[in-house]
Amino acid sequence: MGDRSPKSVQKQASQKQSKADASNQQKQSLIASQQATKAKLAANKKK
């Protein structure tokens, strides 16, 4: 059985949140780089 003390539960929750935040940050940076690439291509087409 797992440790169900409040401290343990809090620690697990914070680790899970931290992992989710890191994942979201990666997704956001990927989206930003894709948008930058699209903007560059659009700018080059206008020339």
Phi, psi and omega in degrees: 000150181275162177284123182247023178292152180305323180296318179295317179297317179297317181297315180297318181296319181291324178293320179295318179295319180297318179296318179295320179297318180296319179296316179296322179296319178297316180298317181296319180291326177295315179298317181297319181291324178294319179294322179295320179296316178297320180295320179296316180298318179296319179295321180292326179292329181289333184292000000 
